[in-house]
């Protein structure tokens, strides 16, 4: 069963608009961590933001925020004021158990000038 | 100074050959990982080592053998390469298992088997 679901394979957004990338997850653990990574066309994996399951506040890192809705098992990434350099693949991920992080299939975001 | 470095960046080889990918991290992290990213961009964990000890060994063919000579290095050796092994292989590290922050990834090794 898929543990991390990203339902948007691709998105096109006008520059300077806000973007929400969807992510739902499935776990029976009480303690878990949620992550977002960015992969630009150059291929490297860039860590963006982290949310712990016990964190009451939504995580924010600059223009990135994570809209964490625990009851819905949802961890959407919000990018405010999108820029051309935000065009990339975005992966939602979850720490499973103690040892590993599992990834969703990704959303390809295109920012239009 | 690169935090997690992988070599080579590109590797083109023929079916049946044996090849190795090297990974080194200078972050002082205890845990290192190998991930495979397929042509559809799906990332799947292969192995993890904590302080030179194998922690995770996913259902990976035994043609793949990781080796960790010390906690700063994790190499991946692949025997009898097959076409389906073509992918991008990422090395990553984290401070310790269960750490609640992201991995630091290397820049990836694009392996093409012809």
Backbone of each chain as ProteinMPNN parsed JSONL, in Angstrom:
{"seq_chain_A": "XXXXXXXXXXXXXXXXXXXXXXXXXXXXXXXXXXXXXXXXXXXXXXXXXXXXXXXXXXXXXXXXXXXXXXXXXXXXXXXXXXXXXXXXXXXXXXXXXXXXXXXXXXXXXXXXX", "coords_chain_A": {"N_chain_A": [[0.844, -1.189, 0.0], [0.443, 2.22, -0.766], [2.329, 4.563, 0.941], [2.876, 7.242, 0.931], [1.219, 9.696, -0.759], [1.088, 11.583, -3.601], [-0.916, 13.453, -5.432], [-0.808, 15.08, -7.614], [0.664, 14.933, -10.545], [1.782, 16.846, -12.202], [2.119, 20.416, -12.302], [1.182, 23.692, -13.332], [1.997, 26.991, -12.809], [1.539, 30.472, -12.478], [4.148, 32.845, -12.306], [4.935, 34.414, -9.199], [2.569, 33.777, -8.006], [0.975, 31.993, -5.292], [1.613, 28.585, -4.383], [0.274, 25.381, -3.845], [1.243, 22.22, -2.979], [0.109, 18.973, -2.922], [-0.034, 16.422, -0.4], [-0.626, 13.34, 1.004], [-0.513, 10.954, 3.654], [0.119, 7.728, 5.079], [0.104, 6.082, 8.061], [0.482, 4.128, 11.011], [1.899, 4.764, 13.148], [2.544, 6.727, 16.085], [4.498, 8.559, 16.403], [6.177, 10.315, 14.04], [7.839, 11.665, 11.153], [7.653, 14.247, 8.729], [8.611, 15.311, 5.507], [9.736, 17.578, 2.963], [11.227, 17.61, -0.19], [13.159, 19.128, -2.778], [13.849, 18.698, -6.189], [15.675, 19.975, -8.58], [16.189, 20.435, -12.165], [18.841, 19.892, -12.483], [19.315, 17.775, -10.858], [20.091, 17.336, -8.16], [19.152, 16.611, -4.725], [17.311, 18.543, -2.602], [16.79, 19.449, 0.659], [13.881, 20.81, 2.061], [11.913, 21.327, 4.128], [10.696, 20.355, 7.356], [8.363, 18.521, 9.36], [7.337, 17.511, 12.489], [5.398, 14.897, 13.986], [4.356, 15.553, 16.44], [4.536, 18.205, 16.551], [2.933, 21.209, 17.127], [2.671, 23.564, 15.816], [2.582, 24.676, 12.438], [5.267, 23.989, 10.245], [7.661, 26.356, 9.05], [9.8, 27.716, 6.573], [11.326, 30.237, 5.388], [10.053, 31.056, 2.281], [8.637, 28.748, 2.225], [6.098, 26.737, 3.583], [4.557, 24.292, 5.645], [1.538, 22.82, 5.541], [0.061, 21.25, 7.905], [-2.178, 18.796, 8.592], [-3.205, 16.815, 10.828], [-5.287, 15.018, 11.494], [-6.405, 14.53, 9.068], [-4.316, 13.36, 7.859], [-2.514, 14.784, 6.241], [-0.107, 16.713, 4.548], [0.612, 19.26, 3.198], [2.637, 21.199, 1.003], [3.29, 24.6, 0.9], [4.171, 27.15, -1.217], [5.027, 30.407, -1.156], [4.593, 33.324, -3.186], [5.724, 32.472, -5.823], [8.684, 31.686, -7.737], [10.667, 31.724, -10.767], [12.792, 29.995, -10.41], [11.721, 28.07, -8.809], [10.755, 26.055, -10.279], [10.697, 22.64, -10.584], [11.018, 19.161, -9.505], [9.07, 18.036, -6.801], [9.199, 16.349, -3.784], [7.347, 14.646, -1.399], [7.883, 13.204, 1.779], [8.251, 10.644, 4.288], [9.33, 9.729, 7.51], [9.704, 6.411, 8.227], [9.105, 4.103, 10.674], [12.071, 3.641, 12.517], [14.226, 3.959, 10.975], [14.275, 4.755, 8.238], [13.53, 6.893, 5.435], [10.732, 7.273, 3.433], [9.565, 7.969, 0.147], [7.206, 9.945, -1.752], [5.747, 9.871, -5.088], [6.234, 12.214, -6.336], [5.789, 15.616, -7.538], [5.772, 17.49, -10.426], [6.608, 20.733, -10.796], [5.924, 23.593, -12.654], [6.864, 26.841, -13.21], [5.503, 29.616, -14.642], [6.524, 32.375, -16.668]], "CA_chain_A": [[0.0, 0.0, 0.0], [1.246, 3.434, -0.893], [2.373, 5.255, 2.211], [2.901, 8.674, 0.632], [0.485, 9.921, -2.001], [1.098, 12.916, -4.191], [-1.911, 13.24, -6.48], [-0.587, 16.005, -8.729], [1.912, 14.61, -11.223], [2.369, 18.063, -12.746], [1.367, 21.657, -12.069], [1.663, 24.913, -13.975], [1.606, 28.128, -11.971], [2.095, 31.76, -12.896], [5.135, 33.443, -11.406], [4.472, 35.283, -8.106], [1.398, 33.214, -7.333], [1.245, 30.968, -4.282], [1.437, 27.218, -4.879], [0.093, 24.331, -2.838], [1.505, 20.862, -3.465], [-0.624, 18.093, -2.012], [0.599, 15.202, 0.074], [-1.259, 12.611, 2.094], [0.353, 9.881, 4.11], [-0.552, 6.667, 5.807], [0.931, 5.454, 9.064], [-0.17, 3.833, 12.282], [2.789, 5.234, 14.204], [2.188, 7.985, 16.734], [5.63, 9.458, 16.208], [6.7, 10.224, 12.676], [8.301, 12.947, 10.621], [7.285, 14.509, 7.336], [9.637, 16.124, 4.851], [9.625, 17.926, 1.552], [12.48, 17.793, -0.902], [13.088, 19.703, -4.121], [14.853, 18.192, -7.125], [15.698, 20.743, -9.833], [16.586, 19.661, -13.343], [20.244, 19.507, -12.313], [19.29, 16.442, -10.277], [20.391, 17.157, -6.731], [18.023, 16.574, -3.814], [17.465, 19.65, -1.667], [15.846, 19.407, 1.772], [13.172, 22.078, 2.187], [11.181, 21.593, 5.348], [10.379, 19.186, 8.175], [7.283, 18.643, 10.349], [7.201, 16.366, 13.371], [3.991, 14.572, 14.241], [3.93, 16.168, 17.692], [4.651, 19.669, 16.453], [1.601, 21.814, 17.042], [2.715, 24.651, 14.839], [3.027, 24.324, 11.092], [6.653, 24.377, 9.987], [7.902, 27.357, 8.003], [11.195, 27.979, 6.223], [11.324, 31.253, 4.331], [8.827, 31.063, 1.477], [8.001, 27.435, 2.313], [5.407, 26.353, 4.813], [3.943, 22.973, 5.563], [0.186, 22.835, 6.092], [-0.042, 19.936, 8.528], [-3.494, 18.48, 9.135], [-2.914, 15.478, 11.338], [-6.456, 14.154, 11.439], [-6.596, 14.18, 7.657], [-3.051, 12.786, 7.389], [-2.183, 15.627, 5.104], [1.089, 17.528, 4.801], [0.795, 19.99, 1.947], [3.674, 22.233, 0.943], [2.856, 25.871, 0.333], [5.25, 28.049, -1.623], [4.447, 31.739, -1.37], [5.261, 34.171, -4.176], [6.585, 31.557, -6.58], [9.718, 32.255, -8.603], [11.028, 30.82, -11.861], [13.7, 28.988, -9.874], [10.987, 27.036, -8.077], [10.427, 24.971, -11.205], [11.444, 21.459, -10.143], [10.222, 18.077, -8.914], [8.958, 18.149, -5.355], [8.881, 15.065, -3.176], [6.919, 14.532, -0.019], [8.5, 12.008, 2.329], [7.91, 10.369, 5.68], [10.185, 8.779, 8.224], [8.944, 5.207, 8.552], [9.846, 3.393, 11.707], [13.187, 4.364, 13.112], [15.431, 3.865, 10.174], [14.338, 5.17, 6.849], [12.562, 7.848, 4.897], [10.123, 6.822, 2.179], [9.207, 9.116, -0.686], [6.117, 9.885, -2.701], [6.162, 9.799, -6.49], [6.678, 13.533, -6.758], [4.99, 16.536, -8.352], [6.621, 18.379, -11.218], [6.073, 22.098, -10.773], [6.428, 24.502, -13.684], [6.499, 28.223, -12.953], [5.413, 30.319, -15.928], [6.853, 33.816, -16.541]], "C_chain_A": [[0.887, 1.25, 0.0], [1.178, 4.201, 0.406], [2.329, 6.768, 2.028], [2.232, 8.868, -0.724], [0.576, 11.372, -2.41], [0.241, 12.812, -5.445], [-1.692, 14.106, -7.703], [0.721, 15.642, -9.43], [2.603, 15.856, -11.787], [1.468, 19.254, -12.463], [2.022, 22.795, -12.813], [1.107, 26.095, -13.202], [2.272, 29.387, -12.509], [3.062, 32.275, -11.832], [4.455, 34.416, -10.44], [3.189, 34.792, -7.444], [1.851, 32.236, -6.252], [0.895, 29.595, -4.86], [1.201, 26.294, -3.696], [0.295, 22.979, -3.5], [0.944, 19.885, -2.439], [0.184, 16.861, -1.633], [-0.281, 14.601, 1.16], [-0.394, 11.405, 2.426], [-0.461, 8.875, 4.919], [0.44, 6.041, 6.783], [0.093, 5.157, 10.295], [0.713, 4.244, 13.456], [2.27, 6.522, 14.807], [3.272, 9.04, 16.501], [6.188, 9.253, 14.799], [7.125, 11.612, 12.233], [7.948, 13.054, 9.154], [8.249, 15.52, 6.745], [9.177, 16.506, 3.452], [11.03, 18.16, 1.008], [12.198, 18.368, -2.279], [14.187, 19.08, -4.966], [14.787, 19.008, -8.41], [16.204, 19.88, -10.977], [18.04, 19.226, -13.279], [20.383, 18.199, -11.536], [19.554, 16.316, -8.791], [19.111, 17.193, -5.901], [18.258, 17.61, -2.728], [16.385, 19.552, -0.604], [15.208, 20.778, 1.947], [12.639, 22.316, 3.588], [10.825, 20.284, 6.033], [9.235, 19.517, 9.146], [7.244, 17.372, 11.192], [5.747, 16.142, 13.725], [3.472, 15.215, 15.523], [4.025, 17.689, 17.658], [3.262, 20.277, 16.273], [1.538, 22.934, 16.024], [3.127, 24.1, 13.478], [4.457, 24.824, 10.881], [6.719, 25.44, 8.891], [9.404, 27.519, 7.823], [11.192, 28.973, 5.075], [9.998, 31.258, 3.597], [8.071, 29.734, 1.527], [7.278, 27.287, 3.647], [4.731, 25.009, 4.574], [2.6, 23.052, 6.268], [-0.127, 21.425, 6.597], [-1.433, 19.768, 9.117], [-3.466, 17.012, 9.546], [-4.092, 14.539, 11.194], [-6.723, 13.69, 10.005], [-5.374, 13.477, 7.072], [-2.605, 13.492, 6.114], [-1.013, 16.533, 5.472], [1.43, 18.296, 3.531], [1.899, 21.038, 2.063], [3.096, 23.463, 0.278], [4.091, 26.704, 0.026], [4.613, 29.409, -1.888], [5.249, 32.456, -2.446], [6.247, 33.383, -5.029], [7.526, 32.319, -7.508], [10.068, 31.241, -9.688], [11.924, 29.691, -11.372], [13.021, 27.908, -9.042], [10.578, 25.89, -8.988], [11.315, 23.768, -10.904], [10.455, 20.344, -9.836], [10.222, 18.278, -7.41], [8.473, 16.811, -4.793], [8.459, 15.263, -1.725], [7.489, 13.215, 0.519], [8.139, 11.872, 3.801], [8.933, 9.431, 6.271], [9.304, 7.612, 8.656], [9.744, 4.395, 9.552], [10.975, 4.254, 12.196], [14.268, 4.674, 12.094], [15.419, 4.54, 8.82], [13.256, 6.175, 6.522], [12.042, 7.277, 3.589], [9.535, 8.029, 1.468], [7.936, 8.855, -1.472], [6.658, 9.924, -4.119], [6.533, 11.16, -7.07], [5.643, 14.3, -7.553], [5.955, 17.419, -9.115], [5.948, 19.736, -11.313], [6.749, 22.933, -11.855], [5.944, 25.901, -13.331], [6.573, 28.98, -14.279], [5.71, 31.798, -15.759], [5.67, 34.702, -16.932]], "O_chain_A": [[1.92, 1.315, 0.667], [0.091, 4.464, 0.92], [1.803, 7.487, 2.878], [2.641, 8.268, -1.717], [0.191, 12.272, -1.664], [0.628, 12.156, -6.412], [-2.331, 13.888, -8.733], [1.792, 16.013, -8.948], [3.831, 15.926, -11.847], [0.245, 19.137, -12.392], [3.246, 22.869, -12.92], [-0.097, 26.19, -12.968], [3.426, 29.362, -12.938], [2.821, 32.154, -10.631], [3.531, 35.139, -10.81], [2.771, 35.341, -6.424], [2.967, 31.717, -6.295], [0.01, 29.463, -5.705], [1.859, 26.417, -2.663], [-0.393, 22.635, -4.461], [1.258, 19.958, -1.251], [0.968, 16.335, -2.422], [-0.638, 15.279, 2.124], [0.355, 10.906, 1.587], [-1.572, 9.154, 5.371], [1.486, 5.534, 6.378], [-0.883, 5.851, 10.582], [0.327, 4.094, 14.615], [1.63, 7.321, 14.123], [2.997, 10.237, 16.416], [6.611, 8.157, 14.431], [6.799, 12.61, 12.876], [7.948, 12.059, 8.429], [8.653, 16.473, 7.412], [8.339, 15.837, 2.848], [11.88, 18.796, 1.632], [11.144, 18.129, -2.868], [15.324, 18.947, -4.514], [13.923, 18.756, -9.25], [16.598, 18.731, -10.775], [18.429, 18.277, -13.961], [21.448, 17.581, -11.551], [19.263, 15.271, -8.209], [18.101, 17.748, -6.335], [19.265, 17.569, -2.021], [15.196, 19.57, -0.922], [15.906, 21.792, 1.979], [12.875, 23.371, 4.176], [10.672, 19.247, 5.389], [9.148, 20.624, 9.677], [7.13, 16.273, 10.65], [4.954, 17.083, 13.76], [2.264, 15.4, 15.673], [3.646, 18.371, 18.61], [2.516, 19.896, 15.37], [0.488, 23.215, 15.446], [3.927, 23.168, 13.391], [4.808, 25.933, 11.286], [5.941, 25.424, 7.938], [10.174, 27.467, 8.782], [11.068, 28.584, 3.914], [8.943, 31.439, 4.206], [6.995, 29.605, 0.943], [7.795, 27.668, 4.698], [4.385, 24.652, 3.447], [2.541, 23.323, 7.468], [-0.521, 20.541, 5.837], [-1.826, 20.5, 10.025], [-3.671, 16.108, 8.736], [-3.919, 13.382, 10.811], [-7.21, 12.582, 9.78], [-5.396, 13.048, 5.918], [-2.361, 12.877, 5.076], [-0.949, 17.054, 6.585], [2.427, 18.005, 2.871], [2.061, 21.676, 3.103], [2.483, 23.374, -0.786], [4.939, 26.932, 0.889], [3.75, 29.533, -2.757], [6.448, 32.219, -2.597], [7.457, 33.604, -4.962], [7.227, 33.411, -7.989], [9.8, 30.048, -9.546], [11.832, 28.564, -11.859], [13.663, 26.947, -8.618], [10.103, 24.859, -8.511], [12.541, 23.865, -10.962], [9.239, 20.53, -9.891], [11.238, 18.642, -6.817], [7.49, 16.233, -5.255], [9.122, 15.947, -0.945], [7.565, 12.227, -0.211], [7.774, 12.841, 4.466], [9.355, 8.465, 5.636], [8.302, 7.788, 9.349], [10.9, 4.045, 9.314], [10.842, 5.475, 12.279], [15.119, 5.536, 12.314], [16.485, 4.869, 8.3], [12.239, 6.298, 7.204], [12.82, 6.847, 2.737], [9.071, 8.98, 2.097], [7.619, 7.717, -1.816], [7.867, 9.999, -4.333], [7.082, 11.244, -8.169], [4.743, 13.721, -8.161], [6.851, 18.027, -8.529], [4.848, 19.861, -11.851], [7.975, 22.974, -11.958], [4.743, 26.121, -13.171], [7.606, 28.97, -14.95], [5.216, 32.425, -14.822], [5.774, 35.928, -16.883]]}, "seq_chain_B": "XXXXXXXXXXXXXXXXXXXXXXXXXXXXXXXXXXXXXXXXXXXXXXXXXXXXXXXXXXXXXXXXXXXXXXXXXXXXXXXXXXXXXXXXXXXXXXXXXXXXXXXXXXXXXXXXXX", "coords_chain_B": {"N_chain_B": [[33.574, 22.945, 0.312], [32.397, 19.772, -0.324], [29.56, 18.221, 1.13], [28.376, 15.614, 1.008], [29.773, 13.451, -1.09], [29.802, 11.862, -4.214], [31.213, 9.489, -6.384], [31.604, 7.851, -9.513], [30.094, 10.673, -11.282], [28.755, 10.145, -13.6], [28.191, 7.041, -15.228], [28.736, 4.77, -17.633], [28.235, 1.625, -18.917], [28.721, -1.786, -20.001], [26.376, -4.485, -20.212], [26.665, -7.103, -17.854], [29.073, -6.36, -16.808], [31.055, -5.451, -13.868], [30.739, -2.929, -11.451], [31.6, -0.093, -9.368], [30.378, 2.362, -7.066], [31.315, 5.195, -5.312], [31.016, 6.74, -2.092], [31.293, 9.46, 0.085], [31.128, 11.195, 3.163], [31.508, 14.271, 4.902], [30.382, 15.221, 7.17], [30.278, 14.237, 9.67], [28.266, 12.505, 10.226], [26.377, 9.647, 11.412], [24.946, 7.755, 10.053], [24.422, 6.285, 6.901], [23.134, 6.029, 3.559], [21.874, 4.291, 0.667], [20.015, 5.148, -2.124], [17.82, 4.417, -4.858], [16.884, 5.948, -7.833], [14.46, 5.668, -10.183], [13.56, 5.669, -13.723], [11.147, 6.956, -13.737], [11.389, 8.72, -11.755], [10.98, 7.79, -9.213], [11.949, 7.304, -5.905], [13.699, 4.945, -4.059], [14.604, 3.291, -1.128], [17.612, 1.469, -0.668], [19.77, 0.463, 0.931], [20.931, 0.911, 4.322], [23.426, 2.085, 6.549], [24.657, 2.171, 9.819], [27.127, 3.575, 11.599], [29.032, 1.813, 10.339], [27.63, -0.53, 10.407], [25.28, -2.707, 8.93], [21.995, -1.731, 8.591], [19.556, -1.514, 7.213], [18.386, -3.527, 4.636], [16.88, -3.586, 1.885], [14.621, -5.275, -0.408], [16.727, -6.05, -2.429], [18.509, -7.165, -5.262], [21.053, -9.652, -4.778], [23.238, -9.06, -6.235], [23.964, -6.555, -5.726], [26.114, -5.052, -3.539], [26.753, -3.438, -0.63], [29.388, -1.608, 0.993], [30.957, -0.552, 3.908], [33.652, 0.927, 4.945], [34.317, 2.677, 6.973], [32.61, 5.046, 9.109], [32.329, 7.269, 7.571], [32.257, 6.595, 4.951], [30.528, 4.956, 2.337], [30.24, 2.545, 0.082], [29.079, 1.256, -3.064], [28.832, -1.726, -4.659], [28.283, -3.31, -7.711], [27.521, -6.268, -9.237], [27.631, -8.104, -12.317], [26.064, -6.437, -14.159], [22.818, -5.378, -15.226], [20.384, -4.396, -17.73], [18.184, -3.269, -16.449], [19.274, -2.109, -14.234], [19.933, 0.418, -14.791], [19.767, 3.678, -13.73], [19.477, 6.478, -11.435], [21.632, 6.71, -8.78], [21.585, 7.533, -5.456], [23.504, 8.609, -2.771], [23.18, 9.188, 0.719], [23.197, 10.886, 3.889], [22.68, 10.958, 7.459], [22.425, 12.325, 10.782], [21.866, 10.529, 12.884], [20.081, 7.409, 13.111], [16.598, 7.704, 12.894], [16.607, 10.34, 13.197], [15.082, 13.492, 13.292], [15.221, 15.165, 11.055], [15.98, 16.108, 7.69], [17.716, 14.008, 5.343], [21.052, 14.507, 4.112], [21.836, 14.678, 0.83], [23.951, 13.195, -1.671], [25.112, 14.204, -4.945], [24.291, 12.392, -6.774], [24.643, 9.495, -8.916], [24.561, 8.78, -12.205], [23.773, 5.909, -13.685], [24.184, 4.071, -16.561], [23.359, 1.281, -18.304], [24.338, -0.556, -21.026]], "CA_chain_B": [[33.774, 21.534, 0.655], [31.154, 19.044, -0.543], [29.181, 17.497, 2.328], [28.259, 14.21, 0.62], [30.292, 13.401, -2.455], [29.71, 10.575, -4.882], [31.95, 9.357, -7.63], [31.582, 8.95, -10.487], [28.805, 11.317, -11.503], [28.152, 9.388, -14.708], [28.81, 5.731, -15.425], [28.148, 4.033, -18.752], [28.928, 0.352, -18.918], [28.011, -2.839, -20.713], [25.756, -5.574, -19.448], [27.557, -8.153, -17.389], [30.237, -5.809, -16.111], [30.975, -5.133, -12.447], [31.129, -1.531, -11.232], [31.444, 0.429, -8.016], [30.116, 3.783, -6.844], [31.856, 5.548, -3.995], [30.354, 7.845, -1.396], [31.982, 9.932, 1.287], [30.515, 12.372, 3.783], [32.396, 14.943, 5.859], [29.485, 15.908, 8.098], [30.308, 13.58, 10.962], [27.031, 11.745, 10.407], [26.558, 8.246, 11.79], [24.159, 6.858, 9.208], [24.496, 6.539, 5.463], [22.087, 5.332, 2.815], [21.816, 4.27, -0.791], [18.692, 5.189, -2.737], [17.781, 4.288, -6.314], [15.809, 6.708, -8.476], [14.236, 5.072, -11.5], [13.294, 6.6, -14.833], [9.94, 7.716, -13.406], [11.774, 9.602, -10.649], [10.634, 7.217, -7.933], [13.106, 7.064, -5.04], [13.478, 3.808, -3.185], [15.778, 2.988, -0.322], [18.231, 0.17, -0.902], [20.538, 0.06, 2.106], [21.443, 1.928, 5.227], [24.466, 1.675, 7.487], [24.871, 3.025, 10.977], [28.45, 3.279, 12.156], [29.59, 0.676, 9.608], [26.807, -1.724, 10.559], [24.12, -2.732, 8.048], [20.736, -1.588, 9.317], [18.463, -1.789, 6.289], [18.704, -4.168, 3.37], [15.592, -3.796, 1.252], [14.652, -6.402, -1.345], [17.637, -5.678, -3.504], [19.241, -8.364, -5.714], [22.34, -9.775, -4.091], [24.311, -8.528, -7.087], [24.312, -5.268, -5.124], [26.736, -5.26, -2.228], [27.308, -2.232, -0.035], [30.514, -1.806, 1.906], [31.235, 0.656, 4.677], [34.921, 0.738, 5.65], [34.226, 3.496, 8.177], [31.287, 5.678, 9.096], [32.3, 8.368, 6.603], [32.248, 6.057, 3.6], [29.637, 3.852, 1.996], [30.395, 2.263, -1.334], [28.101, 0.313, -3.616], [29.392, -2.533, -5.735], [27.23, -4.015, -8.452], [28.043, -7.343, -10.098], [26.821, -8.597, -13.456], [25.081, -5.385, -14.408], [21.71, -5.648, -16.135], [19.78, -3.184, -18.28], [17.269, -2.709, -15.461], [20.01, -1.399, -13.189], [20.09, 1.81, -15.212], [19.035, 4.547, -12.796], [20.343, 7.388, -10.687], [21.856, 6.188, -7.424], [21.902, 8.608, -4.517], [23.996, 8.365, -1.426], [22.695, 10.203, 1.649], [23.631, 10.654, 5.273], [21.978, 11.679, 8.519], [23.214, 12.33, 12.014], [21.649, 9.208, 13.458], [18.809, 6.845, 12.67], [15.471, 8.272, 13.606], [16.765, 11.79, 13.316], [13.926, 14.179, 12.772], [15.481, 16.142, 10.017], [16.197, 15.425, 6.413], [19.02, 13.523, 4.926], [21.843, 15.272, 3.151], [22.061, 13.803, -0.318], [24.967, 13.456, -2.665], [24.579, 14.737, -6.202], [23.782, 11.292, -7.58], [25.432, 8.841, -9.967], [23.682, 8.28, -13.268], [24.303, 4.665, -14.237], [23.539, 3.617, -17.793], [23.846, -0.035, -18.716], [24.009, -0.732, -22.457]], "C_chain_B": [[32.451, 20.775, 0.56], [30.831, 18.188, 0.661], [29.091, 15.992, 2.065], [28.688, 14.136, -0.843], [30.241, 11.975, -2.976], [30.574, 10.602, -6.117], [31.73, 7.963, -8.198], [30.203, 9.585, -10.584], [28.039, 10.609, -12.625], [28.926, 8.089, -14.891], [28.054, 5.021, -16.536], [28.944, 2.749, -18.896], [28.095, -0.696, -19.636], [27.413, -3.846, -19.749], [26.798, -6.594, -19.052], [28.78, -7.661, -16.66], [29.962, -5.64, -14.623], [31.463, -3.701, -12.265], [30.897, -1.148, -9.781], [31.151, 1.926, -8.041], [30.592, 4.097, -5.423], [31.11, 6.735, -3.409], [31.12, 8.173, -0.131], [31.249, 11.134, 1.848], [31.456, 12.95, 4.837], [31.598, 15.703, 6.906], [29.553, 15.327, 9.502], [29.048, 12.784, 11.256], [27.321, 10.28, 10.694], [25.927, 7.279, 10.791], [24.241, 7.279, 7.754], [23.559, 5.6, 4.732], [22.444, 5.285, 1.331], [20.353, 4.238, -1.204], [18.856, 5.021, -4.243], [16.607, 5.11, -6.829], [15.638, 6.206, -9.9], [13.865, 6.134, -12.531], [12.039, 7.429, -14.613], [10.146, 8.6, -12.182], [11.408, 9.039, -9.279], [11.893, 6.85, -7.166], [12.808, 5.935, -4.081], [14.761, 3.507, -2.417], [16.291, 1.592, -0.667], [18.88, -0.344, 0.384], [20.711, 1.252, 3.04], [22.45, 1.283, 6.173], [24.516, 2.692, 8.612], [26.2, 2.637, 11.605], [29.042, 1.973, 11.631], [28.746, -0.591, 9.699], [25.575, -1.638, 9.666], [22.844, -2.709, 8.872], [19.553, -1.994, 8.442], [19.029, -2.457, 5.044], [17.355, -4.488, 2.739], [15.716, -4.942, 0.246], [15.428, -6.015, -2.591], [18.35, -6.951, -3.953], [20.616, -8.446, -5.06], [23.517, -9.485, -5.007], [24.79, -7.173, -6.551], [24.911, -5.522, -3.744], [27.311, -3.936, -1.733], [28.49, -2.585, 0.857], [30.811, -0.489, 2.601], [32.519, 0.454, 5.472], [35.014, 1.558, 6.939], [32.959, 4.323, 8.063], [31.196, 6.842, 8.133], [32.177, 7.884, 5.168], [31.232, 4.931, 3.462], [29.694, 3.673, 0.495], [29.366, 1.237, -1.769], [28.748, -0.417, -4.78], [28.274, -3.318, -6.396], [27.888, -5.02, -9.385], [27.083, -7.611, -11.246], [25.693, -7.632, -13.8], [24.07, -5.786, -15.47], [21.123, -4.323, -16.617], [18.899, -2.474, -17.248], [17.953, -1.994, -14.302], [20.234, 0.064, -13.55], [19.184, 2.702, -14.37], [20.013, 5.589, -12.274], [20.432, 6.854, -9.257], [22.318, 7.349, -6.543], [22.426, 8.025, -3.218], [23.454, 9.483, -0.542], [23.233, 9.889, 3.032], [22.732, 11.427, 6.222], [22.728, 11.466, 9.827], [23.076, 11.026, 12.773], [20.304, 8.696, 12.984], [17.695, 7.433, 13.52], [15.56, 9.769, 13.756], [15.59, 12.489, 12.64], [14.295, 15.372, 11.917], [15.935, 15.395, 8.789], [17.6, 14.898, 6.248], [19.734, 14.624, 4.147], [22.206, 14.31, 2.032], [23.328, 14.197, -1.068], [24.306, 13.887, -3.965], [24.109, 13.65, -7.154], [24.793, 10.761, -8.584], [24.465, 8.277, -10.985], [24.358, 7.075, -13.916], [23.497, 4.273, -15.461], [24.178, 2.304, -18.203], [23.388, -0.275, -20.155], [24.291, -2.165, -22.911]], "O_chain_B": [[31.497, 21.091, 1.271], [31.708, 17.496, 1.178], [29.66, 15.192, 2.808], [28.032, 14.698, -1.721], [30.588, 11.02, -2.281], [30.656, 11.615, -6.813], [31.675, 6.991, -7.445], [29.243, 9.067, -10.014], [26.814, 10.5, -12.58], [30.146, 8.042, -14.732], [26.872, 4.708, -16.394], [30.172, 2.774, -18.986], [26.898, -0.506, -19.851], [27.886, -4.027, -18.627], [27.703, -6.909, -19.825], [29.455, -8.429, -15.974], [28.817, -5.678, -14.172], [32.472, -3.303, -12.847], [30.118, -1.777, -9.065], [31.616, 2.654, -8.918], [30.308, 3.366, -4.474], [30.638, 7.615, -4.129], [31.537, 7.29, 0.618], [30.799, 11.998, 1.095], [32.115, 12.211, 5.568], [32.065, 16.698, 7.462], [28.947, 15.87, 10.427], [28.79, 12.428, 12.405], [28.348, 9.737, 10.287], [26.331, 6.12, 10.701], [24.144, 8.46, 7.42], [23.231, 4.517, 5.219], [23.2, 6.11, 0.819], [19.564, 3.43, -0.717], [19.865, 5.414, -4.828], [15.485, 4.993, -6.336], [16.551, 6.303, -10.72], [13.858, 7.331, -12.244], [11.875, 8.483, -15.227], [9.192, 9.159, -11.64], [11.517, 9.747, -8.279], [12.785, 6.18, -7.686], [11.799, 5.951, -3.376], [15.852, 3.473, -2.985], [15.519, 0.668, -0.92], [18.576, -1.439, 0.857], [20.65, 2.412, 2.633], [22.34, 0.113, 6.54], [24.429, 3.901, 8.393], [26.374, 1.516, 12.082], [29.497, 1.133, 12.407], [29.11, -1.618, 9.126], [24.897, -0.611, 9.644], [22.635, -3.556, 9.74], [18.664, -2.725, 8.879], [20.023, -2.005, 4.476], [16.759, -5.528, 3.02], [16.796, -5.509, 0.074], [14.867, -5.701, -3.641], [18.76, -7.747, -3.109], [21.26, -7.426, -4.819], [24.669, -9.645, -4.606], [25.882, -6.711, -6.884], [24.277, -6.138, -2.887], [28.233, -3.383, -2.333], [28.586, -3.687, 1.397], [30.905, 0.559, 1.96], [32.487, -0.127, 6.557], [35.71, 1.174, 7.879], [32.299, 4.302, 7.024], [30.105, 7.36, 7.894], [32.007, 8.696, 4.259], [31.094, 4.077, 4.337], [29.255, 4.534, -0.267], [28.852, 0.459, -0.965], [29.16, 0.199, -5.763], [27.43, -3.912, -5.726], [28.714, -4.656, -10.222], [25.88, -7.37, -11.145], [24.515, -7.984, -13.735], [24.4, -6.434, -16.464], [21.33, -3.274, -16.007], [18.869, -1.245, -17.18], [17.294, -1.352, -13.484], [20.672, 0.856, -12.715], [17.972, 2.492, -14.313], [21.196, 5.591, -12.614], [19.415, 6.584, -8.618], [23.292, 8.04, -6.841], [21.867, 7.085, -2.654], [23.287, 10.61, -1.007], [23.668, 8.771, 3.308], [22.106, 12.417, 5.844], [23.548, 10.558, 9.959], [24.067, 10.478, 13.254], [19.476, 9.471, 12.506], [17.853, 7.631, 14.724], [14.695, 10.396, 14.367], [15.17, 12.11, 11.547], [13.73, 16.456, 12.059], [16.235, 14.202, 8.841], [18.534, 15.308, 6.937], [19.112, 15.536, 3.603], [22.807, 13.261, 2.265], [23.721, 15.363, -1.096], [23.08, 13.927, -4.064], [23.585, 13.949, -8.227], [25.68, 11.483, -9.039], [23.651, 7.407, -10.673], [25.373, 7.204, -14.6], [22.273, 4.157, -15.4], [25.387, 2.228, -18.42], [22.197, -0.204, -20.458], [24.075, -2.498, -24.076]]}, "name": "protein", "num_of_chains": 2, "seq": "XXXXXXXXXXXXXXXXXXXXXXXXXXXXXXXXXXXXXXXXXXXXXXXXXXXXXXXXXXXXXXXXXXXXXXXXXXXXXXXXXXXXXXXXXXXXXXXXXXXXXXXXXXXXXXXXXXXXXXXXXXXXXXXXXXXXXXXXXXXXXXXXXXXXXXXXXXXXXXXXXXXXXXXXXXXXXXXXXXXXXXXXXXXXXXXXXXXXXXXXXXXXXXXXXXXXXXXXXXXXXXXXXXX"}
